[in-house]
Amino acid sequence: MSRFPGVDFIEFDSLLTEEERMVRETVRAFVDDQVVPVIEEHHEQSTFPMDLIPKMGELGFFGPTIDEYGLPGLNNVAYGLIMQELERGDSGVRSFASVQSGLVMYPIYAFGSQEQKDRWIPKLGSGEAIGCFGLTEPDFGSNPGGMRTTAVKDGDSWVLNGSKQWITNGSLADVAVVWAKTSEGVRGFLVEKGTPGYTTASQHGKFSLRASDTSELGFQDCRIPAENLLPKTTGLKNALMCLNQARYGIAWGGLGAAMDCYVCARDYSLERIQFSGQPIASHQIIQEKLVWMLSEITKGQLLVLQLGRLKDKGKLKHEMVSLGKRNNVWVARESAKLAREVLGANGIVNDYPIMRHMMNIESVFTYEGTHDIHGLIIGNAITGIPAFNAPERPEAEARAPKAPAREEAKV
Ligand SMILES: Cc1cc2nc3c(=O)[nH]c(=O)nc-3n(C[C@H](O)[C@H](O)[C@H](O)COP(=O)(O)OP(=O)(O)OC[C@H]3O[C@@H](n4cnc5c(N)ncnc54)[C@H](O)[C@@H]3O)c2cc1C
């Protein structure tokens, strides 16, 4: 039984099935026992807790919605609850699971050949193999359609040239799902660790997601077998479908970080005595901050639950996922800020998880489509007017490279 009480102000639990509650309790206990005791140290050292990977695999946290290869075949709400609880521990641990499941196992499962699936899904599911997803490049983040990485067919091989940046798990990965331009448009490829011409380098100096590897990938005349093409990828839309999987999990994950901040701030405010001999929780201003967090977390829970139910029915639209990711990561960001205020000076030290969550959320706010890009996606959905490209200015056009077409934006 977990020590973490969670947040259930409106009997949210009654909306979950027994299996969903059981999955959540399993992850919650795992986070208590395995993540919380070590995460501050990993954050400080900027290392990923590698020994957790096989344990997470054994508990079915990777590719949990797949019902082949001995994987759990859970529904999408249970998947979301796994992401919520992992992020309560740390966004870096949740990011690992998101990439492994949504950005590596999903594309191999959905767009891969039978051989690729048979080779990689079991190993990725158990954590025996680690994957990464290379889409972003130094000059192309929100508009990946501008990517410069190329793949050219040469006999029985593809030859890749280019670079990727900000790639989670990049230096740890046994296999990278890499997106590159070909003569037939953007396609996905599997590049294995150790392939000549393929290099990785961890990016240092991060204040955020320190307990997570973020790397650059380099491809210099990197020759891979023709069968490493993901055969069912036919354009950038396939990469965006992967992002949609991961973003759905992030919408749940944000709530986990927010809940940890809220619970920490509430408990602290009940114990911290100032002025009248009363706990600071007795002051209206403190209560208002706690109520804000509770209200937004509660609304966020209902939002992602509905997204999960729609996803299970095959009715989830990408703009709905944008709404969930944008809202719930914002709730986490604001909750971390308020919780930090409630803890006063103690809010800035690593005796409490607040500052770590606050720093982590800055990455989560930006990756998988920034907060503002998701705003534009939702804006497009409700008005029918795409606002991704600034209006054309002939004098600027002469100076700047041409802006990407709307459908190439990270939607
Ligand atoms: C820790 C971390 C891990 C990551 N992991 C991965 C990974 O595993 N794989 C991967 O491929 N990528 C990964 N990324 C990259 C991430 O997806 C990008 O950082 C993100 O898409 C934003 O791109 P950018 O940083 O280049 O910002 P930019 O696209 O340069 O945007 C900068 C700012 O301009 C705004 N902006 C851009 N275009 C518009 C517009 N049309 N209208 C209004 N505002 C606009 C943005 O909202 C943002 O505020 C990761 C990033 C981080 C920080």
The ligand as a Tripos MOL2 file, in Angstrom:
@<TRIPOS>MOLECULE
LIG
   53    58     1     0     0
SMALL
NO_CHARGES

@<TRIPOS>ATOM
      1 C1         14.5150   17.5640  -22.3210 C.3       1 LIG1
      2 C2         13.9990   17.4520  -23.7380 C.ar      1 LIG1
      3 C3         13.7940   16.1950  -24.3080 C.ar      1 LIG1
      4 C4         13.3670   16.0870  -25.6370 C.ar      1 LIG1
      5 N1         13.2150   14.8350  -26.1940 N.ar      1 LIG1
      6 C5         12.9890   14.7380  -27.5400 C.ar      1 LIG1
      7 C6         12.9840   13.4350  -28.1700 C.ar      1 LIG1
      8 O1         13.1190   12.3870  -27.5160 O.2       1 LIG1
      9 N2         12.8450   13.3880  -29.5280 N.ar      1 LIG1
     10 C7         12.6900   14.5050  -30.2870 C.ar      1 LIG1
     11 O2         12.5860   14.3790  -31.5080 O.2       1 LIG1
     12 N3         12.6560   15.7460  -29.7150 N.ar      1 LIG1
     13 C8         12.8130   15.8880  -28.3670 C.ar      1 LIG1
     14 N4         12.8260   17.1260  -27.7690 N.ar      1 LIG1
     15 C9         12.6980   18.3200  -28.6090 C.3       1 LIG1
     16 C10        11.3530   19.0340  -28.4540 C.3       1 LIG1
     17 O3         10.3250   18.2920  -29.0450 O.3       1 LIG1
     18 C11        11.5140   20.4520  -29.0480 C.3       1 LIG1
     19 O4         12.3550   21.1730  -28.1660 O.3       1 LIG1
     20 C12        10.1810   21.1450  -29.2320 C.3       1 LIG1
     21 O5          9.4620   20.5850  -30.3050 O.3       1 LIG1
     22 C13        10.3390   22.6530  -29.4870 C.3       1 LIG1
     23 O6         11.2820   22.8860  -30.4710 O.3       1 LIG1
     24 P1         12.4430   23.9770  -30.2140 P.3       1 LIG1
     25 O7         13.0230   23.7180  -28.8740 O.co2     1 LIG1
     26 O8         13.3370   23.9320  -31.3930 O.co2     1 LIG1
     27 O9         11.6980   25.3570  -30.1370 O.3       1 LIG1
     28 P2         11.2560   26.2790  -31.3640 P.3       1 LIG1
     29 O10        10.4470   25.4990  -32.3480 O.co2     1 LIG1
     30 O11        12.4330   27.0160  -31.8790 O.co2     1 LIG1
     31 O12        10.2780   27.2990  -30.6240 O.3       1 LIG1
     32 C14        10.7830   28.3690  -29.8090 C.3       1 LIG1
     33 C15         9.5890   29.1810  -29.3400 C.3       1 LIG1
     34 O13         8.8960   29.7130  -30.4680 O.3       1 LIG1
     35 C16         7.5280   29.3230  -30.4110 C.3       1 LIG1
     36 N5          7.0400   29.1010  -31.7710 N.ar      1 LIG1
     37 C17         7.5820   28.3280  -32.7360 C.ar      1 LIG1
     38 N6          6.8330   28.3530  -33.8400 N.ar      1 LIG1
     39 C18         5.7830   29.1650  -33.5660 C.ar      1 LIG1
     40 C19         4.6300   29.5890  -34.2880 C.ar      1 LIG1
     41 N7          4.3860   29.1700  -35.5400 N.pl3     1 LIG1
     42 N8          3.7590   30.4240  -33.6790 N.ar      1 LIG1
     43 C20         3.9680   30.8440  -32.4090 C.ar      1 LIG1
     44 N9          5.0270   30.4720  -31.6680 N.ar      1 LIG1
     45 C21         5.9160   29.6320  -32.2390 C.ar      1 LIG1
     46 C22         7.4930   28.0570  -29.5750 C.3       1 LIG1
     47 O14         6.2140   27.8640  -28.9790 O.3       1 LIG1
     48 C23         8.5670   28.3540  -28.5480 C.3       1 LIG1
     49 O15         8.0230   29.1420  -27.5260 O.3       1 LIG1
     50 C24        13.1550   17.2620  -26.4170 C.ar      1 LIG1
     51 C25        13.3230   18.5280  -25.8080 C.ar      1 LIG1
     52 C26        13.7280   18.6190  -24.4980 C.ar      1 LIG1
     53 C27        13.9070   19.9910  -23.8880 C.3       1 LIG1
@<TRIPOS>BOND
     1     1     2 1
     2     2     3 ar
     3     2    52 ar
     4     3     4 ar
     5     4     5 ar
     6     4    50 ar
     7     5     6 ar
     8     6     7 ar
     9     6    13 1
    10     7     8 2
    11     7     9 ar
    12     9    10 ar
    13    10    11 2
    14    10    12 ar
    15    12    13 ar
    16    13    14 ar
    17    14    15 1
    18    14    50 ar
    19    15    16 1
    20    16    17 1
    21    16    18 1
    22    18    19 1
    23    18    20 1
    24    20    21 1
    25    20    22 1
    26    22    23 1
    27    23    24 1
    28    24    25 2
    29    24    26 1
    30    24    27 1
    31    27    28 1
    32    28    29 2
    33    28    30 1
    34    28    31 1
    35    31    32 1
    36    32    33 1
    37    33    34 1
    38    33    48 1
    39    34    35 1
    40    35    36 1
    41    35    46 1
    42    36    37 ar
    43    36    45 ar
    44    37    38 ar
    45    38    39 ar
    46    39    40 ar
    47    39    45 ar
    48    40    41 1
    49    40    42 ar
    50    42    43 ar
    51    43    44 ar
    52    44    45 ar
    53    46    47 1
    54    46    48 1
    55    48    49 1
    56    50    51 ar
    57    51    52 ar
    58    52    53 1
@<TRIPOS>SUBSTRUCTURE
     1 LIG1         1 GROUP 0 **** ****
